[in-house]
Amino acid sequence: MTNFFSALSNLFKPAQPKYPPDSATEPAQITQSKVLVIVFDPVMDKATGVTLSQRQKWYRPADLITGFMADMLQVSGGMARYQIVQRVDVDEFPAKTDGFRYNPQTYLDVLHGVTSPHVPQEVNYNAIITKYNILQRVAKGEIDEVWIFGFPHAGFYESTMGGPGAFWCNAPH
């Protein structure tokens, strides 16, 4: 019976990470990642030019980007550094996997609880990857990472990974 419980408990142990262990003989290396930043912040009123983040009095995307970079530098002890190689401000609601897009009014109706969010809720990542030539840019060494800034109900995961070595991190890979 003890073997049964031991075997059962082994089923629930976290998997061992599949990356090389730290080297006791080599110093840690500073990483410098080249980042493409895509900010979805649609204009809600064409007459005034007020964006969604301005209308809702949310943090400015520029401040979020700067703050994130500073936080990563601090928590990594100066080892994780980022260079924004391009920032793209997108004046549209991203397409969902079925092609649906909110407009300013339909989005505000969801935000204020007048209607339910569209289903499926997930954003069409393939459309973004294609539109911004992400695979080609990674292959050419132009970018290492893509940071996408969105808003509630935009359909983005906290993070998603692709390419060799991708793993689950709050999103499919």
ZADO-1210 file (C-alpha; in nm, 4 decimals, padded with zeros to 6 digits):
<atoms>
<atom x="00.0000" y="00.0000" z="00.0000" code="MET" pos="1"/>
<atom x="00.2896" y="00.2354" z="00.0721" code="THR" pos="2"/>
<atom x="00.4178" y="00.1859" z="-00.2825" code="ASN" pos="3"/>
<atom x="00.0747" y="00.2789" z="-00.4178" code="PHE" pos="4"/>
<atom x="00.0685" y="00.6095" z="-00.2278" code="PHE" pos="5"/>
<atom x="00.4270" y="00.6809" z="-00.3236" code="SER" pos="6"/>
<atom x="00.3500" y="00.6186" z="-00.6912" code="ALA" pos="7"/>
<atom x="00.0349" y="00.8285" z="-00.6652" code="LEU" pos="8"/>
<atom x="00.2180" y="01.1208" z="-00.5053" code="SER" pos="9"/>
<atom x="00.4803" y="01.1073" z="-00.7820" code="ASN" pos="10"/>
<atom x="00.2042" y="01.1794" z="-01.0336" code="LEU" pos="11"/>
<atom x="00.1503" y="01.5210" z="-00.8771" code="PHE" pos="12"/>
<atom x="00.5104" y="01.6338" z="-00.8500" code="LYS" pos="13"/>
<atom x="00.5967" y="01.9247" z="-01.0776" code="PRO" pos="14"/>
<atom x="00.7884" y="01.8298" z="-01.3894" code="ALA" pos="15"/>
<atom x="01.1570" y="01.9068" z="-01.3854" code="GLN" pos="16"/>
<atom x="01.2470" y="02.2020" z="-01.6067" code="PRO" pos="17"/>
<atom x="01.4065" y="02.1123" z="-01.9393" code="LYS" pos="18"/>
<atom x="01.6804" y="02.3713" z="-01.9466" code="TYR" pos="19"/>
<atom x="02.0444" y="02.3376" z="-01.8566" code="PRO" pos="20"/>
<atom x="02.1402" y="02.3887" z="-01.4929" code="PRO" pos="21"/>
<atom x="02.3312" y="02.6959" z="-01.3835" code="ASP" pos="22"/>
<atom x="02.7023" y="02.6577" z="-01.4326" code="SER" pos="23"/>
<atom x="02.9199" y="02.6725" z="-01.1248" code="ALA" pos="24"/>
<atom x="03.2226" y="02.7605" z="-01.3370" code="THR" pos="25"/>
<atom x="03.0850" y="03.0171" z="-01.5836" code="GLU" pos="26"/>
<atom x="02.9521" y="03.3581" z="-01.4840" code="PRO" pos="27"/>
<atom x="02.5958" y="03.4524" z="-01.5677" code="ALA" pos="28"/>
<atom x="02.5560" y="03.6318" z="-01.8992" code="GLN" pos="29"/>
<atom x="02.3727" y="03.9600" z="-01.9485" code="ILE" pos="30"/>
<atom x="02.0914" y="03.9157" z="-02.2001" code="THR" pos="31"/>
<atom x="01.9999" y="04.1947" z="-02.4392" code="GLN" pos="32"/>
<atom x="01.6673" y="04.1193" z="-02.6090" code="SER" pos="33"/>
<atom x="01.5397" y="04.3134" z="-02.9092" code="LYS" pos="34"/>
<atom x="01.1682" y="04.3779" z="-02.8696" code="VAL" pos="35"/>
<atom x="00.8856" y="04.4649" z="-03.1056" code="LEU" pos="36"/>
<atom x="00.6111" y="04.6381" z="-02.9047" code="VAL" pos="37"/>
<atom x="00.2566" y="04.6364" z="-03.0423" code="ILE" pos="38"/>
<atom x="00.0066" y="04.8563" z="-02.8574" code="VAL" pos="39"/>
<atom x="-00.3635" y="04.8083" z="-02.9289" code="PHE" pos="40"/>
<atom x="-00.5232" y="05.1341" z="-02.8127" code="ASP" pos="41"/>
<atom x="-00.8075" y="05.2201" z="-03.0514" code="PRO" pos="42"/>
<atom x="-00.9386" y="05.5717" z="-03.0935" code="VAL" pos="43"/>
<atom x="-01.2825" y="05.5809" z="-02.9343" code="MET" pos="44"/>
<atom x="-01.3900" y="05.9212" z="-03.0659" code="ASP" pos="45"/>
<atom x="-01.2602" y="06.0172" z="-03.4096" code="LYS" pos="46"/>
<atom x="-01.3575" y="06.3832" z="-03.3545" code="ALA" pos="47"/>
<atom x="-01.1409" y="06.4233" z="-03.0437" code="THR" pos="48"/>
<atom x="-00.8823" y="06.1507" z="-03.1062" code="GLY" pos="49"/>
<atom x="-00.9311" y="06.0153" z="-02.7531" code="VAL" pos="50"/>
<atom x="-00.8000" y="05.6590" z="-02.7259" code="THR" pos="51"/>
<atom x="-00.9464" y="05.3786" z="-02.5172" code="LEU" pos="52"/>
<atom x="-00.6747" y="05.4084" z="-02.2520" code="SER" pos="53"/>
<atom x="-00.7315" y="05.7842" z="-02.2266" code="GLN" pos="54"/>
<atom x="-01.1106" y="05.7495" z="-02.2095" code="ARG" pos="55"/>
<atom x="-01.0892" y="05.4886" z="-01.9338" code="GLN" pos="56"/>
<atom x="-00.8101" y="05.6748" z="-01.7517" code="LYS" pos="57"/>
<atom x="-00.5870" y="05.3674" z="-01.7672" code="TRP" pos="58"/>
<atom x="-00.2100" y="05.3831" z="-01.7407" code="TYR" pos="59"/>
<atom x="-00.0323" y="05.5204" z="-02.0462" code="ARG" pos="60"/>
<atom x="00.1225" y="05.2392" z="-02.2528" code="PRO" pos="61"/>
<atom x="00.4570" y="05.4253" z="-02.2612" code="ALA" pos="62"/>
<atom x="00.4668" y="05.4256" z="-01.8800" code="ASP" pos="63"/>
<atom x="00.3791" y="05.0546" z="-01.8655" code="LEU" pos="64"/>
<atom x="00.6570" y="04.9716" z="-02.1120" code="ILE" pos="65"/>
<atom x="00.9167" y="05.1786" z="-01.9269" code="THR" pos="66"/>
<atom x="00.8042" y="05.0418" z="-01.5907" code="GLY" pos="67"/>
<atom x="00.8203" y="04.6812" z="-01.7082" code="PHE" pos="68"/>
<atom x="01.1705" y="04.7261" z="-01.8454" code="MET" pos="69"/>
<atom x="01.2846" y="04.8865" z="-01.5198" code="ALA" pos="70"/>
<atom x="01.1236" y="04.6094" z="-01.3123" code="ASP" pos="71"/>
<atom x="01.2926" y="04.3360" z="-01.5180" code="MET" pos="72"/>
<atom x="01.6281" y="04.5095" z="-01.4899" code="LEU" pos="73"/>
<atom x="01.5875" y="04.5352" z="-01.1134" code="GLN" pos="74"/>
<atom x="01.4630" y="04.1820" z="-01.0418" code="VAL" pos="75"/>
<atom x="01.7289" y="04.0295" z="-01.2685" code="SER" pos="76"/>
<atom x="02.0078" y="04.2154" z="-01.0932" code="GLY" pos="77"/>
<atom x="02.0841" y="04.4007" z="-01.4148" code="GLY" pos="78"/>
<atom x="02.1096" y="04.0822" z="-01.6208" code="MET" pos="79"/>
<atom x="01.7917" y="04.1176" z="-01.8340" code="ALA" pos="80"/>
<atom x="01.8038" y="04.4164" z="-02.0648" code="ARG" pos="81"/>
<atom x="01.5644" y="04.5137" z="-02.3389" code="TYR" pos="82"/>
<atom x="01.5937" y="04.7298" z="-02.6475" code="GLN" pos="83"/>
<atom x="01.2688" y="04.8424" z="-02.8081" code="ILE" pos="84"/>
<atom x="01.3500" y="04.8212" z="-03.1793" code="VAL" pos="85"/>
<atom x="01.0015" y="04.9241" z="-03.2906" code="GLN" pos="86"/>
<atom x="00.6784" y="05.0338" z="-03.1307" code="ARG" pos="87"/>
<atom x="00.3584" y="05.0049" z="-03.3343" code="VAL" pos="88"/>
<atom x="00.0484" y="05.1869" z="-03.2087" code="ASP" pos="89"/>
<atom x="-00.2597" y="05.0163" z="-03.3507" code="VAL" pos="90"/>
<atom x="-00.5826" y="05.2133" z="-03.3840" code="ASP" pos="91"/>
<atom x="-00.8124" y="04.9127" z="-03.4006" code="GLU" pos="92"/>
<atom x="-00.9670" y="04.6375" z="-03.1961" code="PHE" pos="93"/>
<atom x="-00.7827" y="04.3117" z="-03.2634" code="PRO" pos="94"/>
<atom x="-00.9673" y="04.0397" z="-03.4538" code="ALA" pos="95"/>
<atom x="-01.0883" y="03.7348" z="-03.2630" code="LYS" pos="96"/>
<atom x="-01.0225" y="03.3832" z="-03.3923" code="THR" pos="97"/>
<atom x="-01.3553" y="03.3900" z="-03.5805" code="ASP" pos="98"/>
<atom x="-01.2844" y="03.7315" z="-03.7381" code="GLY" pos="99"/>
<atom x="-01.5085" y="03.9357" z="-03.5068" code="PHE" pos="100"/>
<atom x="-01.3885" y="04.2811" z="-03.4025" code="ARG" pos="101"/>
<atom x="-01.5392" y="04.5112" z="-03.1461" code="TYR" pos="102"/>
<atom x="-01.6123" y="04.8700" z="-03.2398" code="ASN" pos="103"/>
<atom x="-01.6075" y="05.1492" z="-02.9813" code="PRO" pos="104"/>
<atom x="-01.9751" y="05.1093" z="-02.8860" code="GLN" pos="105"/>
<atom x="-01.9874" y="04.7289" z="-02.8768" code="THR" pos="106"/>
<atom x="-01.6709" y="04.7258" z="-02.6675" code="TYR" pos="107"/>
<atom x="-01.8040" y="04.9812" z="-02.4183" code="LEU" pos="108"/>
<atom x="-02.1257" y="04.7787" z="-02.3904" code="ASP" pos="109"/>
<atom x="-01.9179" y="04.4780" z="-02.2821" code="VAL" pos="110"/>
<atom x="-01.6986" y="04.6847" z="-02.0510" code="LEU" pos="111"/>
<atom x="-02.0037" y="04.8326" z="-01.8761" code="HIS" pos="112"/>
<atom x="-02.1860" y="04.4995" z="-01.8483" code="GLY" pos="113"/>
<atom x="-02.4602" y="04.5841" z="-02.0989" code="VAL" pos="114"/>
<atom x="-02.3711" y="04.2797" z="-02.3123" code="THR" pos="115"/>
<atom x="-02.1580" y="03.9708" z="-02.2648" code="SER" pos="116"/>
<atom x="-01.8125" y="03.9453" z="-02.4194" code="PRO" pos="117"/>
<atom x="-01.7913" y="03.7938" z="-02.7649" code="HIS" pos="118"/>
<atom x="-01.7253" y="03.4204" z="-02.7823" code="VAL" pos="119"/>
<atom x="-01.4728" y="03.2988" z="-02.8826" code="PRO" pos="120"/>
<atom x="-01.2802" y="03.5511" z="-02.6762" code="GLN" pos="121"/>
<atom x="-00.9299" y="03.4614" z="-02.7991" code="GLU" pos="122"/>
<atom x="-00.7454" y="03.6990" z="-03.0293" code="VAL" pos="123"/>
<atom x="-00.6284" y="03.5776" z="-03.3691" code="ASN" pos="124"/>
<atom x="-00.2556" y="03.5521" z="-03.2974" code="TYR" pos="125"/>
<atom x="-00.1874" y="03.4160" z="-03.6459" code="ASN" pos="126"/>
<atom x="-00.3239" y="03.7365" z="-03.8010" code="ALA" pos="127"/>
<atom x="-00.0917" y="03.9462" z="-03.5820" code="ILE" pos="128"/>
<atom x="00.2078" y="03.7234" z="-03.6570" code="ILE" pos="129"/>
<atom x="00.1379" y="03.7576" z="-04.0295" code="THR" pos="130"/>
<atom x="00.0581" y="04.1301" z="-04.0334" code="LYS" pos="131"/>
<atom x="00.3774" y="04.2265" z="-03.8501" code="TYR" pos="132"/>
<atom x="00.6047" y="03.9683" z="-04.0199" code="ASN" pos="133"/>
<atom x="00.7043" y="03.8343" z="-03.6808" code="ILE" pos="134"/>
<atom x="00.8420" y="03.4974" z="-03.7925" code="LEU" pos="135"/>
<atom x="01.0547" y="03.6545" z="-04.0641" code="GLN" pos="136"/>
<atom x="01.1839" y="03.9233" z="-03.8296" code="ARG" pos="137"/>
<atom x="01.2830" y="03.6669" z="-03.5668" code="VAL" pos="138"/>
<atom x="01.4541" y="03.4528" z="-03.8326" code="ALA" pos="139"/>
<atom x="01.6532" y="03.7576" z="-03.9526" code="LYS" pos="140"/>
<atom x="01.7573" y="03.8421" z="-03.5958" code="GLY" pos="141"/>
<atom x="01.5723" y="04.1757" z="-03.6026" code="GLU" pos="142"/>
<atom x="01.3654" y="04.0891" z="-03.2938" code="ILE" pos="143"/>
<atom x="01.3816" y="03.8366" z="-03.0110" code="ASP" pos="144"/>
<atom x="01.0507" y="03.9093" z="-02.8408" code="GLU" pos="145"/>
<atom x="00.7136" y="04.0685" z="-02.9076" code="VAL" pos="146"/>
<atom x="00.5276" y="04.2531" z="-02.6345" code="TRP" pos="147"/>
<atom x="00.1611" y="04.3198" z="-02.7022" code="ILE" pos="148"/>
<atom x="-00.0317" y="04.5670" z="-02.4925" code="PHE" pos="149"/>
<atom x="-00.4076" y="04.5344" z="-02.5012" code="GLY" pos="150"/>
<atom x="-00.7057" y="04.5856" z="-02.2762" code="PHE" pos="151"/>
<atom x="-00.9726" y="04.3804" z="-02.0963" code="PRO" pos="152"/>
<atom x="-01.1613" y="04.1474" z="-02.3332" code="HIS" pos="153"/>
<atom x="-00.9089" y="04.2015" z="-02.6145" code="ALA" pos="154"/>
<atom x="-00.8430" y="03.8267" z="-02.6041" code="GLY" pos="155"/>
<atom x="-00.4730" y="03.8145" z="-02.5203" code="PHE" pos="156"/>
<atom x="-00.3163" y="03.5674" z="-02.2804" code="TYR" pos="157"/>
<atom x="-00.0782" y="03.6958" z="-02.0122" code="GLU" pos="158"/>
<atom x="00.1997" y="03.5417" z="-02.2148" code="SER" pos="159"/>
<atom x="00.2361" y="03.2993" z="-02.5000" code="THR" pos="160"/>
<atom x="00.5472" y="03.1418" z="-02.6413" code="MET" pos="161"/>
<atom x="00.6484" y="03.0041" z="-02.9776" code="GLY" pos="162"/>
<atom x="00.9477" y="02.8475" z="-03.1440" code="GLY" pos="163"/>
<atom x="01.1986" y="02.5896" z="-03.0243" code="PRO" pos="164"/>
<atom x="01.1873" y="02.5419" z="-02.6490" code="GLY" pos="165"/>
<atom x="00.8435" y="02.7032" z="-02.6081" code="ALA" pos="166"/>
<atom x="00.6556" y="02.5848" z="-02.3014" code="PHE" pos="167"/>
<atom x="00.3255" y="02.6396" z="-02.1227" code="TRP" pos="168"/>
<atom x="00.3187" y="02.9687" z="-01.9330" code="CYS" pos="169"/>
<atom x="-00.0473" y="03.0685" z="-01.8801" code="ASN" pos="170"/>
<atom x="-00.1200" y="03.0112" z="-02.2490" code="ALA" pos="171"/>
<atom x="-00.0942" y="02.7471" z="-02.5188" code="PRO" pos="172"/>
<atom x="00.2325" y="02.7415" z="-02.7122" code="HIS" pos="173"/>
</atoms>
